[in-house]
Amino acid sequence: MNIVVCVKQVPEEIRINKTKGTLIRDGIKGVINPCDKNAIELAITLKEKHGGKITLVSMGPKDVENTLTHGLAMGADQAVLVCDRVCAGADTLATALALAAVIIKLVDVQLVLCGKETADSGTQHVGPQVAHYLGIPQVSYIVDLVVKGGKIRAKRQLKDEYETVEVGLPALVTVVKGINEPRMPTYLDIYGASKKDTHKWCAEDLGLKEDEVGI
């Protein structure tokens, strides 16, 4: 099973510029979005059961590569970073288009995992929008997932109840933070991650035009 996990770098500490109403990122360390760690952990669990390959996909400046190292150390096999100035300032729709273009280029991806939301914006838009661009079914807010016979059976959390949904693969799911306990990489894991591939692609590599990405 080939699995993609969409990952975002977020500030380790959330600070707001009260004048501009924007996040302060300068001087604050970037880390993997907390929910995305849960998605990576789920991917590793599925790989342990079914075999396959895990690819992390992200978009951002070059320093995101350092953040992706944590996910590779957890157990992902490779990473792809969309790193292009023309992609800067993207809203969720432009971000989703770029991520979907990566997934299409990877070919033969059976499952896409995303965190439910990001710590720095919390829109919950990107996962569903990626599914839209890929033309595949999506299941959001999942707390449990079973893969069997070319299908997934997902238990999703609603406000006061749960719902079980079954869909065929390929599919996309968004996971909630409490679905599992993400593993903490060891020093040996981190050393091993430095030997794994992180590919850096630009908009042109993905066949995207400047008016489709960024601002």
N, C-alpha and C positions, 0 to 999 in steps of 0.2 A: 504494500500500500504506500503510495507516494502522498505525503502530507505536507501542506504549506501552512505555516503559522505567520500571520501578519503581526508585525511588532512595531511599536512606536517608542521613540525615546522621549521621555518626559522629564521635567526638572525634579531633582530629588526633593526639593522644597518648593512649595507653591507660594510665590510672592506676587502681589498685584501692584502695578504702577497706578496709583489712585488717580493721577492726572489724566493718563491716557486710557485707563481701564484695560490694560494689556498685561500679559504675564511678563515678569522680569526673568530673563534667561541668562544674561551675562553674569559670569562669576558663579553660577550655580551648576553643580555636577548633573549630567544627564544620566538617567537610569532607565531600565526597561519598565514600561508601564506595568503596574502590579497585576492587573487582570491578564496581561499577555504572558506572564510567567505561568499562570494557571493553564493557559492554552498550550504552552510548551510542555508542561508536565503531562497533560492529557495526551499530547502527541507522542511523547516518549512511552507512556503506558501502552498506547495502541501499537506502537512499533514493536514493543517487547512481546506482544501477543500475536501480531500478524506479520511482522517483518516489514521491510520497506525502507523508505528514506524520508528524512525530515529536512525541509528547507525553510529557513527564516527569510521573510521578505519585509523590507522596510524602505522608507524614503526620508531623506534628510541630508544634512551636511556630512562631510567626511568623518567627523568625530563620532557619528552614530556607529561606525565600524567598531569602536571600542566597546560600546554598549552591547552590540550583537555578540561580542566575545562571551558574555555571560550566558547567553542562550546556547551558544555552541558548547560551552563548558558543561551546561546542564545535560546535553546529549543530542542536540541537533547535529545534522551531518554537514550542512553547508548554509551559506547565507547569500542573499542578493540585496544590494543596497542601490536604490535609485538615487544617484547623486548628481544633480544638475542644477545650475543656477536658475534656469528657466522654470524649474519646478517650485521655486521658493514662493511662499505666500499662498500656497494652495489651500482652498477650502476642502471640506470633506468629499465633495463630488469629484474634484480634480485629483485628490489623493486616491480615491477609490479607483478611478480610471487608470492611473499609473500602476497601482498594485495589481489590478486585474490584467493589465498588459503583460506584467512580469509572469503571472501565473499561466497565461496563455502561451507565452514563449517557453516556459518550462516543459509543457506538454505532459499529458497523461497524469494529471494530478487528480486523485480520487476524493480528497477531503481537504477543505480549507478551514482552519480554526482561527478565530479572532477573540480577543477579550471583549467582554460586554461593552465596556466603555473605557475612555482614557482619563487619567487622573487630572490632566490639564484642561480638558474641555467638557468631557462627559456627554457628548452629543448622542452617542450610540448609533451614529449614522453609517460609519465606514463599512462595517461588516455587511449590512443589508445592501449597500450600494455596490460593493464588490460583487455580491451574488447577482445583482441585477445586470452588471456589465458582463459577467460570465454566462448568464442565462441558465443558472442552476438553482435548485431549491435551497432555501435557508431555514434554519431553526434557531431561534434566539433564546437567550437566558437559560441555557441548559445546565443541569446539575448532575446529569449522568448520561453516559453514552455507551451503546453496545453496537458493534459492527458484526454483521452476519449475513452471508448469502448475497453480497453485493448491495446491502441496504444498511442504514443506520436506524436504530431505535433510540430516540433521545427523550429524556425526561426534562421538561422545561418548567421553570418556576414562574408562576403568575403571582398576583398580589397575595391571595389567601389560599391558593390551591396549586396543584401540579397538573400538568398535561403531558401525555405521552404521544409522541409524533414519530411516524415511520416514513422515511423517504429513501429513494434510490440514490446511489452514487453516480456521478460526483455530486457533492453537496457542500454547503458552508454552514457552520454553526458558530454562535457566539457563546462564550462560557462565562459564568458568574465567578466571582472571586472565591467563594467557599467550596468549589467543586472538588478541590484537592489541596494538598500541602506541597508547594513547589520545593524540589530538592535544592540543597545548597552545594554548589560545586566545590570540590577539594582543590588543593594547589596542583595536584597532578591533572585534574580535569581541565583547569585553566591553562596549564602548559600544553596539554593535548589540543585544546581549542585553537592555539596559535598555529597549529599545523593544518587546520581545516581551511577550506576555500571560502573567501568572501569576494563575490563578484560585484564590481561596480559598473552599473549600466546608466546611460544617459537617455534622455527622451528620444533621441534619434535612434538609439539601439532598439527601442521599443516601438518604433514607427509612429510616435506621437508628435503632433505639430505643436508649435509654441502657443497657439491660441486654444489648445486643449488642456494645457497644464498651467500650474502656477496661478498668478493673479488673473 
